[in-house]
Amino acid sequence: CMLLPHGRLTLAPWPFTQRPLAVSHARAPARYRHRGAAALVAMAAVTRRARKVAVVGGGPAGLAACRFLEKFGHQPTVFEISSEVGGIWAPEPANDVVYKGLVTNIPTMCMQSFDLDFPSGLNSYITAPQLGDYMIQYVDHFNLRRFFRFQSRVESVALEGDAWRVTSRALTTTEAVQSESFDAVCVANGHYEFPYLPEIPGETAWLAAGGSKGSGGSKGSGGRRRVVHAVHYDDP
């Protein structure tokens, strides 16, 4: 979501199909709240100013946020931990959770931007590399690469008065640390960093029946049965 002094902006899971900026009626000042759409537009014109916005993550949400922030006159800076855009769909992602041979379960016509189609000739359901290639095409087509800081990891975000203090570390030989002030922060780093392994009722007995024991990233060892998290599932 986007954290701003006057409100919150939420991005959809597949944001290429969305226009992410809108005037919020609920957060309009009282003098404009009951005067209709025209008054809200007038309020936006009065209060709008260019803001420095830190975008954490260069996957689908980060790309769309960067594009429309710049389009509406703001100054985005995108911190991406890997060396290319795309998040988990990048050619060499920092978080390699996509298993070999994966095919998307959402058709291209639903995933693509309203003004940038996937290349012609692709299947409706595409492979992970093809989706990653589209995101590279997206960032270059809309000239967004200039806003990116690749191999840059955000280590902390703290509110200081009316601004956000963002501290990042370069993942290069220098490992330089930089601390900057932003008007807003857009968190777009996804939710695949830490695997969750809940205890399933009957799991211990099931593993034991197969001669397995112990736990770890994947539960069960030394027997015929294991409970494997998707992050450790790579080759079907």
HELIX and SHEET records of a PDB file:
HELIX    1   1 PRO A   15  THR A   17  5                                   3    
HELIX    2   2 ALA A   30  ARG A   33  1                                   4    
HELIX    3   3 GLY A   36  THR A   47  1                                  12    
HELIX    4   4 PRO A   60  LYS A   71  1                                  12    
HELIX    5   5 GLY A   87  TRP A   89  5                                   3    
HELIX    6   6 THR A  108  MET A  111  1                                   4    
HELIX    7   7 ALA A  128  HIS A  141  1                                  14    
HELIX    8   8 ARG A  145  PHE A  147  5                                   3    
HELIX    9   9 GLU A  203  ALA A  209  1                                   7    
HELIX   10  10 ALA A  230  HIS A  232  5                                   3    
SHEET    1   A 6 GLY A   7  LEU A   9  0                                        
SHEET    2   A 6 MET A   2  LEU A   4 -1                                        
SHEET    3   A 6 ALA A 184  VAL A 187 -1                                        
SHEET    4   A 6 LYS A  52  VAL A  56  1                                        
SHEET    5   A 6 GLN A  75  PHE A  79  1                                        
SHEET    6   A 6 PHE A 148  ARG A 149  1                                        
SHEET    1   B 3 SER A 152  GLU A 160  0                                        
SHEET    2   B 3 ALA A 163  ALA A 170 -1                                        
SHEET    3   B 3 VAL A 177  PHE A 182 -1                                        
END                                                                             
